[in-house]
Amino acid sequence: MEKYNPKLSKCRLCDSENIHIYHRDYLGNDIFICNDCGIQFLNPQYTDEHLDDYYSDYTDTLGAEWIEPLTYGHGYYMSIIERYSNPGDMLDFGSGNGILANTAKARGWNVEGYDVDCESTQRVSKEIGLPIYCGDFSSVQWKKQEYDLVTMHQVLEHLKDPKAMLDELLAKLKKGGIIFIAVPNINSFSARLKFFLERIGIRKKRIGRYYDTDHHLFYYTPKVLKKLLSDMGLEILHTTGCHKVRPGQSKIIRFIKKYTWEKLLLGSAFLVVARK
């Protein structure tokens, strides 16, 4: 089984050929950057066969102690979305463990989900009582032709052709509908510091581990993602850091993170809300 596709000669977000190697991680993977749109990406990228094999053994290892913090965090995301949209029809693309979909359901949204693996989607669908589709996205028999909201929580970084997938999802979004996207932030304080220390030769172990190149293929900054969505004709409504909480965290710590570190977009992930 081949592990890599042929090396990309142009950017998959903006089609520019003005790309060059930016970093190399401890696994020997090359990270390129596009000088025109600023996106960083794995190059060459993995074959579909390699990714299918990787995700066949990829399991959600979060224990029961994570249910409360994840539900709390996803409730915060939905509260941001609801500043711009009343509850309606929602498509959760990359629904994973179903916590975001279930949180939205409890807030009055009519939710359908989608994920690649059929075995896990059937299990999650039964657990939360919501329809979750799987398999080839273009072949799904959707109950709705259009949705008021499309959510992508920690998904876009995994896609081999993110712009093409966004085009498909936007075609399913009503005019005036909302799209919510949350991704890792390669411009976080931690990532920038580690990159600097690697470039000057101080940090020598597990170089570039923060790229997660074993399964992440594209690496976004808030500026890059907002430009991509704007170029696709969307109106940017809101950008902030993801409110990442952990089991046992106090209310004070959650409050401080929510209104300082995350507001400054210094954390490991961020979100964008935009309108079609």
C-alpha positions in Angstrom: 0.0 0.0 0.0 1.4 3.4 -1.0 1.5 5.9 1.9 1.8 9.1 -0.1 0.3 10.7 -3.2 2.5 12.5 -5.6 3.7 15.9 -4.3 1.2 18.8 -4.8 2.5 21.4 -7.2 -0.1 24.1 -6.3 -2.2 25.2 -3.4 -5.5 23.5 -3.0 -7.2 26.6 -1.5 -6.2 29.2 -4.0 -4.6 27.3 -6.9 -1.4 29.3 -6.6 1.9 27.6 -7.7 3.8 29.9 -5.3 4.3 27.3 -2.6 7.5 26.1 -0.8 8.6 24.0 2.0 8.2 25.7 5.4 9.1 23.1 8.0 9.9 19.4 8.4 8.6 17.4 11.4 10.2 14.6 13.4 8.3 12.0 11.3 10.1 13.3 8.2 6.9 14.9 6.8 7.3 18.2 4.9 5.0 21.1 5.7 4.6 23.6 2.8 3.2 27.1 2.9 1.4 29.0 0.1 2.9 32.5 -0.3 -0.4 33.8 -1.7 -3.1 32.7 0.8 -0.9 31.7 3.7 -2.2 28.1 4.2 0.2 25.5 5.5 -0.2 21.9 4.4 1.3 18.5 4.4 3.1 17.8 1.1 3.0 15.1 -0.2 -0.3 14.1 1.3 -1.4 10.6 2.3 -3.2 8.3 -0.1 -6.9 7.5 0.5 -5.9 3.9 1.3 -3.4 5.0 4.0 -6.0 7.3 5.6 -8.7 4.6 5.5 -6.3 2.2 7.2 -5.3 4.8 9.8 -8.9 5.7 10.6 -10.0 2.1 10.8 -8.0 1.9 14.1 -8.8 5.4 15.2 -11.0 5.4 18.3 -12.4 8.0 20.6 -10.5 7.4 23.8 -12.4 10.1 25.8 -13.8 8.7 29.0 -17.1 9.5 30.7 -15.4 12.3 32.7 -15.2 14.3 29.4 -19.0 14.4 28.8 -19.6 17.4 31.1 -16.8 19.6 29.9 -17.5 18.9 26.2 -21.2 19.5 26.7 -20.4 22.8 28.5 -18.0 23.9 25.7 -20.3 22.9 22.9 -23.1 24.8 24.6 -20.9 27.9 24.5 -20.4 27.4 20.8 -24.1 27.1 20.2 -24.7 30.2 22.2 -22.4 32.1 19.8 -24.2 30.7 16.8 -27.6 31.6 18.3 -26.6 35.3 18.3 -27.0 35.1 14.6 -29.6 32.4 14.0 -32.7 31.0 15.7 -32.8 27.2 16.1 -33.7 25.5 12.8 -32.4 22.7 10.6 -28.8 21.8 11.3 -26.2 19.6 9.6 -23.3 18.5 11.8 -20.6 17.5 9.4 -18.1 15.2 11.1 -20.4 14.5 14.1 -17.9 12.1 15.8 -19.1 11.3 19.3 -22.3 13.2 18.8 -21.9 15.6 21.7 -22.2 18.8 19.6 -25.3 17.3 17.8 -26.9 16.3 21.0 -26.2 19.6 22.7 -27.8 21.4 19.7 -30.8 19.1 19.9 -31.4 20.0 23.6 -31.4 23.6 22.5 -34.2 23.1 20.0 -32.3 22.5 16.8 -33.5 19.9 14.3 -30.2 18.1 13.8 -28.8 15.6 11.3 -25.2 14.4 11.3 -22.6 13.0 9.0 -19.4 11.1 9.5 -17.3 8.7 7.4 -17.3 5.5 9.4 -20.7 3.7 9.3 -20.1 1.5 12.3 -19.5 4.4 14.7 -22.2 6.6 13.2 -24.8 3.9 13.7 -23.8 3.5 17.3 -23.8 7.3 18.0 -27.1 7.7 16.1 -28.7 5.1 18.4 -27.3 6.6 21.5 -28.5 10.2 20.9 -31.6 9.5 18.9 -30.6 11.5 15.8 -30.1 10.5 12.1 -26.4 10.4 11.3 -25.4 9.5 7.7 -22.2 7.9 6.6 -20.3 6.8 3.5 -19.9 8.9 0.3 -21.1 12.4 1.1 -22.4 13.1 -2.4 -24.5 9.9 -2.4 -26.3 10.5 0.8 -30.1 10.6 0.6 -30.7 13.7 2.7 -34.0 14.4 4.4 -33.5 18.2 3.9 -32.4 19.9 0.7 -31.1 22.9 2.6 -30.1 23.7 6.2 -30.1 26.8 8.4 -26.8 25.8 10.0 -23.8 23.7 9.0 -21.2 22.9 11.7 -17.7 21.5 11.3 -16.0 21.0 14.6 -12.4 20.0 14.3 -12.9 18.5 10.8 -11.5 20.9 8.2 -7.9 20.1 9.1 -8.5 16.4 8.2 -9.8 16.9 4.6 -7.6 16.4 1.5 -9.5 19.0 -0.5 -11.1 21.4 2.0 -12.3 24.0 -0.4 -14.1 21.4 -2.6 -15.8 20.0 0.6 -16.8 23.5 1.7 -18.3 24.1 -1.8 -20.5 21.0 -1.3 -21.6 22.0 2.2 -22.3 25.6 1.2 -24.6 24.2 -1.6 -26.7 22.6 1.2 -26.8 25.9 3.3 -29.8 28.2 2.9 -29.2 31.7 1.7 -28.6 33.7 4.9 -27.7 30.4 6.7 -24.8 30.1 9.1 -21.7 28.0 8.9 -19.6 27.3 12.1 -16.0 26.0 11.7 -13.6 25.2 14.5 -10.0 24.1 13.8 -6.6 23.9 15.4 -4.7 27.1 15.5 -1.2 26.8 14.0 -0.7 30.4 15.1 -1.2 29.7 18.7 1.3 31.0 21.3 2.5 27.5 22.0 3.0 26.6 18.3 4.7 29.8 17.5 7.1 29.5 20.5 8.0 25.8 19.6 8.5 26.7 16.0 10.9 29.6 16.9 12.9 27.3 19.3 13.1 24.7 16.6 14.3 27.2 14.0 17.1 28.4 16.3 18.1 24.9 17.2 17.1 24.9 20.9 14.2 22.5 20.6 15.4 19.3 19.0 13.1 16.6 20.2 9.8 15.7 18.4 10.1 18.7 16.1 6.8 19.9 14.7 4.8 17.5 16.7 2.1 20.2 17.2 1.2 19.8 13.5 -0.2 16.3 14.1 0.9 15.2 10.7 -0.2 11.7 11.3 -3.8 12.8 10.5 -4.0 16.5 10.1 -3.4 17.7 6.5 -4.0 21.5 6.5 -2.9 24.0 9.2 -5.0 27.2 9.6 -4.6 30.6 11.2 -7.6 32.8 11.9 -6.4 35.1 9.1 -6.2 32.3 6.5 -9.5 30.8 7.3 -11.4 34.1 7.3 -9.9 35.0 4.0 -10.9 31.6 2.5 -14.5 32.0 3.7 -14.6 35.7 2.5 -13.3 34.7 -0.9 -16.1 32.1 -1.1 -18.6 34.9 -0.7 -19.4 34.5 3.1 -19.8 37.3 5.6 -17.6 36.8 8.7 -19.7 37.3 11.8 -17.5 36.1 14.7 -14.0 34.8 15.4 -12.7 33.7 18.8 -10.7 31.0 20.5 -12.3 27.7 21.2 -13.5 27.4 24.8 -11.6 24.2 25.6 -12.4 22.9 29.0 -11.2 19.9 30.9 -12.6 17.6 33.6 -12.6 19.1 37.0 -11.8 22.6 35.9 -13.1 25.3 38.2 -15.6 27.9 37.1 -13.0 30.6 37.8 -10.4 29.0 35.5 -13.0 28.5 32.8 -14.0 32.2 33.1 -10.4 33.4 32.9 -9.6 31.3 29.8 -12.9 32.3 28.1 -12.4 36.0 28.5 -8.6 36.4 28.2 -6.4 33.7 26.6 -9.1 32.6 24.1 -10.3 36.1 23.2 -6.7 36.9 22.2 -6.6 33.8 19.9 -3.6 32.5 21.7 -5.0 29.0 22.4 -4.6 25.8 20.4 -7.9 26.1 18.5 -10.2 28.8 17.2 -13.7 29.1 15.6 -15.3 31.2 12.9 -19.0 31.9 12.4 -20.0 33.1 8.9 -23.2 33.8 6.9 -23.9 32.7 3.4 
